[in-house]
Amino acid sequence: MTASWTDVARKDFEDAVRSKLLWGLITVFVAFLVMSLLSADQLFSESVTVDATMALTGVAMLAQLFVPGIALVAGYMSVVGERRTGSLRVLLSYPFSRSDVVAGKLVGRLLVTGTALAVGFAVASAITVSLYGFSGTMTFIGFVATGVLLGVTFTGLAVGGSAAASTRGRARTLTIGSFVGMVFFWKPIVVGLYYVVTGALPGVRADRWYFFLKRLNPLEAYRVLTGAVLDRRVAEVPEFPIEDVPASVSPDQLELANRVAGEIPFYLADWFSVVVLLTWGLVPIAVGYWRFENADLG
């Protein structure tokens, strides 16, 4: 009998369909996009006429929370769930290696996340055009691409954490706990570190390393990429006004080119955010596989 990771991936995707996990994720994501687009004009001041690009910017603000949530729900139980129920031992009794299991689970959960995002974004495109007009083909393709990349990143993080963990609680801590830290604690920690090093809070101008540490957060990397695609600033949610930046500062003054001295280094270029996102997706998989390969499954 010949078996490979593709068989694991196919079975994993089929199981997700049968268990209604896929349908649940699609329903949640479509509902989120519909509500976001219908209420997009409420995210901006009343004096502003919301066009398609602005509507997508509002969606992106909320997608930085919902897309990782979908990916984490899809992936965090992928390996450890089989491990705790004993079905993993049955799976490994067939000619599958542990690398086949991790690779197959990753691809299977990427298909689950990708299908949910594809259906959701297809609905979003129709609603955006009907309510706000057409934003341009390349703009919308870029918007979808950054959202899919964010989903891929957190699916990798979820499956890697699931492979590394021996219990459901540890899997939740490694995956969902990491996401909570990125949302609520990353920026305060970086700002605090900047204050310790320089004796002042970061203002409109700050040292390059401060922005580099901020952009190591995959959510910030997503905001940078999507902002570049839409040519608008994508705000963090929730937003922590802990920098020493006056409220009267214009969006143009908050452009990175106006906040750092001299030429922008490569690690602060927009394209480097792709490297950050891919790293966050690949490193947890590598670590998770190493832990899983050496784990006692008894």
N, C-alpha and C positions, 0 to 999 in steps of 0.2 A: 504493500500500500504506500503510495506516494502522497505526502501531505506537506503543506507549506503554510507560510503566514497568510497567504491569500485565502485559504480555507477558514482560518481563524477570523479574518476580517469579514468574510461573507457571512459566517454564522453569527458574528457579533452584531452586524447590521440587521440581519433578519430577526435576531432576538429583540433588538431595540424596536423594530416595527411591531412585532407581536406583542411586546409588553406595553405598547402605546407610548413609550418614552418619546419616540420621534414625533408622534402626533401632538403630544403635549407641548413639546418644545416649539413646534411650528405654530400652534395656537397661541402660545404666550408671546412669541416674537411678533407674529402678525398683529395681535391685539396691541402690543406696545407701539409698533410702527404706525398703526392707524390712529391711535390716540395722540401720539407725538405730532403727526402731521396735521391732524385736525386742530390741534391747539398750538401750533408753532407760532402763530402771530402773538400769542400771549407771553412768549419768551422775550419779546422785544418791546420797546417803548411804543406808545400809541401813535406817535408822530411818524413812525417808520412804516413804509409799505413793504410788506414781506413778499419777497420773490422766491423762486425755486431754490436758489443757492442759500438764501437765508433760512429757508425752511429746513434744508438738509443740514445746515449748521446746528440748528436747534435739535434735530434728531441725533446728530453726532454727539452733542453734549450728554444726552441721555443714553446713547448706545454704548458709551464707555463703561457703563454699569451693567446694562442688559446683555450685551454680547458676551463678556466674560462670564456672566452668571449662567447663560445658556451652555457655554463650553464646559464650565466646571460641573454643572449638574449632569451633563452628558458623559463626562469622563472620570469623575473622581472615584466611582465605584467599579470601574471597568475591570481592574485586575484584582483588587483586594476583595471585591464582592464574590468573585469566583473562588478566591482563596479561602474565605471564611465559611462558605457553604460546602466546601469539599469538592466542588465540581472541577476545580483546577487540577486536582490529582487525577481525576478521570481524563481530563483533556491531555495531560502529560503522559498518560498511559498509551496514547497513540503516538505515532512517530513525529511528534512536534517537539522542537527544542524550546527552551525558555525565551530565546530571542524571537522565535516564531510567534510566541504568545504576545510578547510586548509589541512587536511590529504589527501583528494582526489587530490587536486591540487598538493601537494608535490609529491605523487606517480605518478601522470600523467606526471609531468614535469621530474621526475627521469627517467621514461620510455622513454621520448623524448630524453633526454640527453644520456641515456644509449644506446639507439638504434643507435644514431649518432656515439657514440664512438665505439660501437661494430663493426659497418660496417667499420669505418675508420681504426681501428686496424687490422681487418681481411685483408684489402687491404695492410696495412703496413707490415704485416707479410710476405705476398707473395713477395712484392717488396724487403724487407730486405734480404730474402733468395736468391732471384734471383741476386741481385746486390752485396751483401756483405757476403753471406754465412749464416750459422746457428749459432746463438749466444748461443744456449742452451735452452732447454724447460723452465727450472725454471727461467732463466734470463728473457726471454721474457714474461712469465706469471707475474713475479714480475713487470716488466716495465708496462704492461697493467694494473695491479692491482693498481699501484700508480696513473696512469692517470685517471682511473675510480674513485678512491677515491677523487682525486682533483675535478673531475666533480660533484660528489655527494656533496662535501663540498659547492661548489659555487651554486649548485642548491638549497640547503637548505638556503643559504644566500639570494639568489634571491627571493625565494618564501616567506621567512620570511619578507624580506623588502617589498615585494608587499602586504603582509597581513597587515603590520604595517602602510603603507602609504594610504593617502586619495586621492592623485592625482598622475598622471603619473610622473610629475616633481619630487615629493618627492620620488617616487619609484626609479627613476633614480639616485637621489642623494644618497639614502641609499645603493644602490647596486653597480652601476657602479662607483659612487664616492668613495665608500669604496675600490674597486679594484684599482682604480687609486692611491689612497693613499698608498696601499700596495706596488705598483710597484715603485712609484717615491719618496715617502716621508718617508716610514717606516725606512729604514736604515739611512738616514741623521738625522732623529730625534733621533734614538738610539745612533748614534755616537756623536751627539751634547750633549745628556744627559751624555754620558760617559765623554766627555771633561769637562762638568760643574762639575761633581762629582770628577774626578781624576786630572783635570788640564792637561791632555794629551790625544792625540788621541789613540785609541786602535791599538796596533801593532801586531806583530806575537804572542806575549803573551798578554793576557788580562784577566780581572776578569770574573768569571763564570756568574755573573748576566748579563753581556753584551751579551754573547752568548745566554742566556736564553731569553732575550728580543728580540733578532734577530729571534730566532726560534719560537716565538709566532706568527710571520707572517706566514699564511698558505702557502704562496708561498715558503718561506724558508723551511718550514716543508716538502713540496713536494720535494724540491731540495735535502734535507738530505736523505729522503727515497729512492728516485730514484738513488741517488749517491751510497747508500749502496747496492741496488740491482745490479747496473751495475758495482760496484767497481771502479767508476770514479767520479771525481768532476763534478757536474752539475752547470755551472756558472749562475749567475743571468743575466737577460736581461730586461732593460739595466743595465750594470755594473757600479757602482759608486765607483771609486778608492779613497775613502775618508779616508780609514784606513791608518795608518802609517806603511805600509807593502812594503818593497822594491820590485821592479819588478823582481829582481833576485831570489826571494824566490821560492823554488821548491814546487810542489803540495804536496809532502809528509810533508813538514814543515807546510802546511796549514791544515793538518789533526787536528781535534779537540784535540786528545790526545797530540799533540805537542804544543797546544796553551793555555792549562789550566794547572795549577799546581795540582799535586796529582791525586787522582782517579776521574774519570768522574762521576758526580752525576746522579741519575736516570732521572732527568728532562732534561739532555743533551744526554741521550741514544737515539739511532736511533728510537727505538720503541715508544718513547714518542711523536714523531712527528705524529703518528697515533692519539693519544689523542688530539693533537692540531687541526688536521684537522677535526676530528669528533666534537669537541667542536665548531669550527667555523660553522659547518653545523647545529648543534642542537640548540645552543643558539639563533640565529636569528629566528628560527622557533618558539621556546618557547615565545620569546618576541613578535614576530609578531602575534602569536595566541592570546596572552594576550591583545594586543592593538586591534585586530580585534574583539575579544569577547566583549570588552567594548565600541566599536565604535558606534556612531550614523550613520546609513547608509542612513539616509534620505537626 
